[in-house]
């Protein structure tokens, strides 16, 4: 709980620290230090994308609709990620717009999401399926759901994909709705437009992440949330807001 409270307090402070384009020195650093830099970079990037997968264990429910903004910051690159550390990058992350709708009959939600800025883009989507759902008379039962995402990653000097699988649980109590979750990220990147020796070199890595957060509903239909993450062994913070109908 102390870490969660700290994360909510630190989010406004960390946001200005994140560079507008933390990957701008990718070409220079990987030319200077070689392909060994790629795998730690891939690991960190997959974590900040995947941590935006969920903010509740509760599915939307037909005929519902949801749209919002999700953002995750990693406090520092991992010690092995010399590509960002040697470029002077501190906090970095990913923010994405997302929207989702409940499908009739099968009870699942379909989601789409994406972001594009400074030559970097992530476009993807996924499915979420409820395993447990609380009700009016069963508020003590947590909402539990599983989800899976696939994202396409593009940048001036790399391209690739991100796949994630998640399980999340939350309590649908008034106003404050705590949640926890675990996810697995599988991220692959391939170098491009760098040099003849490095173009086509790729790296793939799969790592787990863990999340504890709180979602608030200050107004009907509106929600905001904040979370503390362990992103592949590194500290991260998530926040977001949206509308759910």
C-alpha positions as CSV (number, residue, x, y, z in Angstrom):
1,X,0.0,0.0,0.0
2,X,2.9,2.4,0.7
3,X,4.3,1.8,-2.7
4,X,0.9,2.4,-4.3
5,X,0.4,5.7,-2.4
6,X,4.0,6.7,-3.4
7,X,3.2,5.9,-7.1
8,X,0.1,8.1,-7.1
9,X,2.2,11.0,-5.6
10,X,5.1,10.6,-8.0
11,X,3.2,10.4,-11.2
12,X,2.9,14.2,-11.7
13,X,6.6,14.6,-10.9
14,X,7.8,11.8,-13.3
15,X,5.8,12.9,-16.3
16,X,7.9,16.0,-17.1
17,X,11.1,13.9,-16.7
18,X,10.2,11.6,-19.6
19,X,11.9,12.8,-22.8
20,X,9.6,13.7,-25.7
21,X,11.5,11.1,-27.8
22,X,13.6,8.8,-25.6
23,X,14.7,6.8,-28.7
24,X,16.2,9.6,-30.7
25,X,19.8,8.3,-30.0
26,X,19.0,4.7,-30.9
27,X,20.9,4.7,-34.2
28,X,24.0,6.4,-32.7
29,X,24.2,4.2,-29.6
30,X,23.6,0.9,-31.4
31,X,26.2,1.8,-34.1
32,X,28.7,2.6,-31.4
33,X,28.1,-0.4,-29.1
34,X,26.6,-3.1,-31.3
35,X,23.7,-5.5,-31.4
36,X,24.2,-6.7,-27.7
37,X,22.3,-3.5,-26.7
38,X,19.1,-4.6,-28.4
39,X,17.8,-7.3,-26.0
40,X,17.7,-5.1,-22.8
41,X,16.1,-2.3,-24.8
42,X,13.4,-4.7,-26.1
43,X,12.7,-5.9,-22.5
44,X,12.1,-2.4,-21.2
45,X,10.0,-1.3,-24.2
46,X,7.7,-4.4,-23.8
47,X,7.1,-3.6,-20.2
48,X,5.9,0.0,-20.6
49,X,3.5,-1.1,-23.5
50,X,2.1,-4.1,-21.6
51,X,1.5,-2.3,-18.4
52,X,-1.3,-0.3,-20.2
53,X,-3.3,-3.5,-20.8
54,X,-5.8,-3.2,-17.9
55,X,-7.0,-1.0,-15.0
56,X,-9.7,-3.3,-13.6
57,X,-10.7,-7.0,-13.5
58,X,-14.2,-6.1,-14.6
59,X,-15.3,-6.6,-18.2
60,X,-17.3,-3.9,-19.9
61,X,-20.5,-6.0,-20.4
62,X,-22.8,-5.8,-23.3
63,X,-23.9,-3.3,-24.7
64,X,-21.2,-1.3,-23.0
65,X,-18.5,0.9,-24.5
66,X,-15.3,2.4,-23.0
67,X,-12.7,4.9,-24.2
68,X,-9.8,6.6,-22.5
69,X,-6.1,7.3,-22.2
70,X,-3.5,5.0,-20.5
71,X,0.1,5.9,-19.7
72,X,3.0,4.0,-18.1
73,X,6.4,5.4,-17.0
74,X,9.4,3.3,-16.1
75,X,11.4,5.3,-13.5
76,X,14.8,4.4,-15.0
77,X,16.0,2.1,-17.8
78,X,17.1,-1.3,-16.5
79,X,20.9,-1.5,-15.6
80,X,21.5,-3.6,-18.7
81,X,19.8,-1.1,-21.0
82,X,22.9,0.9,-22.0
83,X,21.2,2.1,-25.1
84,X,18.9,4.4,-23.1
85,X,21.2,5.0,-20.1
86,X,24.2,6.1,-22.2
87,X,21.9,8.4,-24.1
88,X,21.0,10.2,-20.8
89,X,17.4,8.9,-20.7
90,X,15.9,8.7,-17.2
91,X,12.1,8.1,-17.0
92,X,10.6,6.9,-20.2
93,X,7.3,5.3,-21.2
94,X,4.3,4.9,-23.5
95,X,0.9,6.5,-23.5
96,X,-1.9,5.2,-25.7
97,X,-5.5,6.0,-26.6
98,X,-7.8,3.0,-26.3
99,X,-11.4,2.1,-26.9
100,X,-13.4,-1.1,-26.3
101,X,-16.8,-2.6,-26.7
102,X,-18.5,-5.7,-25.4
103,X,-19.5,-8.3,-27.9
104,X,-23.0,-9.9,-27.7
105,X,-23.5,-13.5,-26.9
106,X,-19.9,-14.5,-26.1
107,X,-19.4,-12.1,-23.2
108,X,-16.0,-10.9,-24.3
109,X,-14.7,-7.3,-24.9
110,X,-12.8,-6.3,-28.0
111,X,-10.3,-3.5,-27.6
112,X,-8.2,-1.3,-29.9
113,X,-5.4,1.1,-29.0
114,X,-2.6,3.1,-30.5
115,X,-0.2,6.0,-30.3
116,X,2.0,7.8,-32.8
117,X,4.5,10.6,-32.2
118,X,8.1,11.6,-33.3
119,X,8.3,8.6,-35.7
120,X,7.3,6.1,-33.0
121,X,4.0,4.2,-33.2
122,X,2.2,1.4,-31.5
123,X,-1.0,0.1,-33.0
124,X,-2.8,-2.9,-31.6
125,X,-5.8,-4.6,-30.2
126,X,-7.0,-7.4,-28.0
127,X,-9.7,-9.4,-26.3
128,X,-10.8,-9.6,-22.6
129,X,-12.9,-12.3,-21.2
130,X,-14.5,-12.3,-17.7
131,X,-14.0,-15.3,-15.5
132,X,-15.9,-14.0,-12.5
133,X,-18.3,-11.1,-12.2
134,X,-19.7,-9.5,-9.1
135,X,-23.3,-8.5,-8.8
136,X,-25.7,-6.5,-6.6
137,X,-26.0,-9.3,-4.1
138,X,-22.4,-10.6,-4.5
139,X,-20.2,-7.5,-4.1
140,X,-17.8,-9.5,-2.0
141,X,-16.8,-11.6,-5.0
142,X,-14.0,-10.1,-7.0
143,X,-14.2,-9.4,-10.7
144,X,-11.7,-11.5,-12.5
145,X,-10.8,-11.4,-16.2
146,X,-8.1,-12.5,-18.6
147,X,-6.9,-10.7,-21.7
148,X,-4.6,-10.9,-24.6
149,X,-3.1,-8.2,-26.9
150,X,-1.1,-8.0,-30.1
151,X,0.6,-4.7,-31.1
152,X,2.7,-3.6,-34.1
153,X,5.6,-1.4,-33.2
154,X,7.3,1.0,-35.7
155,X,10.1,3.5,-35.4
156,X,12.6,5.1,-37.8
157,X,15.3,2.6,-36.7
158,X,13.4,-0.5,-35.6
159,X,10.2,-2.4,-36.1
160,X,8.5,-5.3,-34.4
161,X,5.6,-6.6,-32.3
162,X,4.4,-7.0,-28.8
163,X,2.2,-9.8,-27.4
164,X,0.8,-9.9,-23.9
165,X,-1.3,-12.1,-21.8
166,X,-2.9,-10.9,-18.5
167,X,-5.0,-11.8,-15.6
168,X,-6.6,-9.1,-13.4
169,X,-8.8,-9.0,-10.3
170,X,-10.7,-6.1,-8.7
171,X,-13.4,-5.3,-6.3
172,X,-16.4,-3.3,-7.6
173,X,-17.0,-1.3,-4.5
174,X,-18.3,2.3,-4.5
175,X,-15.9,5.1,-5.6
176,X,-12.6,3.3,-4.8
177,X,-11.9,0.1,-6.7
178,X,-8.6,-1.6,-6.0
179,X,-7.1,-4.0,-8.5
180,X,-4.2,-6.4,-8.9
181,X,-2.9,-8.1,-12.0
182,X,-0.1,-10.1,-13.6
183,X,1.0,-10.1,-17.2
184,X,3.5,-11.7,-19.6
185,X,5.0,-9.7,-22.4
186,X,6.6,-11.2,-25.5
187,X,8.4,-8.5,-27.5
188,X,10.3,-8.7,-30.7
189,X,12.2,-5.9,-32.5
190,X,14.3,-5.8,-35.7
191,X,16.8,-3.1,-36.5
192,X,16.3,-1.1,-39.7
193,X,17.9,1.9,-41.4
194,X,21.0,1.8,-39.2
195,X,23.8,0.1,-41.2
196,X,24.3,-2.8,-43.5
197,X,25.9,-4.8,-40.7
198,X,23.0,-4.2,-38.3
199,X,19.9,-4.0,-40.4
200,X,17.8,-7.1,-40.0
201,X,19.3,-8.1,-36.6
202,X,16.5,-8.9,-34.2
203,X,15.9,-9.8,-30.5
204,X,12.9,-11.5,-28.8
205,X,12.3,-11.7,-25.0
206,X,9.5,-12.8,-22.8
207,X,9.2,-11.4,-19.2
208,X,6.5,-11.1,-16.5
209,X,5.2,-8.0,-14.9
210,X,3.0,-7.3,-11.8
211,X,0.6,-4.5,-11.0
212,X,-1.3,-3.2,-8.0
213,X,-3.6,-0.1,-8.4
214,X,-6.6,1.9,-7.5
215,X,-9.4,3.0,-9.9
216,X,-11.6,5.9,-8.8
217,X,-15.0,7.0,-10.1
218,X,-15.4,10.6,-9.0
219,X,-18.3,11.2,-11.4
220,X,-20.8,8.8,-13.1
221,X,-19.3,7.3,-16.3
222,X,-15.9,8.8,-15.5
223,X,-12.9,6.9,-14.0
224,X,-9.3,7.7,-13.2
225,X,-6.6,5.3,-12.0
226,X,-3.1,5.0,-10.7
227,X,-0.9,1.9,-10.3
228,X,2.5,0.7,-9.1
229,X,4.2,-1.8,-11.4
230,X,7.1,-4.2,-11.4
231,X,8.0,-4.1,-15.1
232,X,10.3,-7.0,-15.8
233,X,12.1,-6.3,-12.5
234,X,12.0,-2.5,-12.8
235,X,9.8,0.0,-11.0
236,X,7.1,1.6,-13.1
237,X,4.0,3.8,-12.6
238,X,0.7,3.9,-14.5
239,X,-2.1,6.4,-14.7
240,X,-5.1,7.0,-16.9
241,X,-8.6,8.2,-17.3
242,X,-11.6,7.3,-19.4
243,X,-15.4,7.1,-19.9
244,X,-17.3,3.9,-19.5
245,X,-20.9,3.6,-20.7
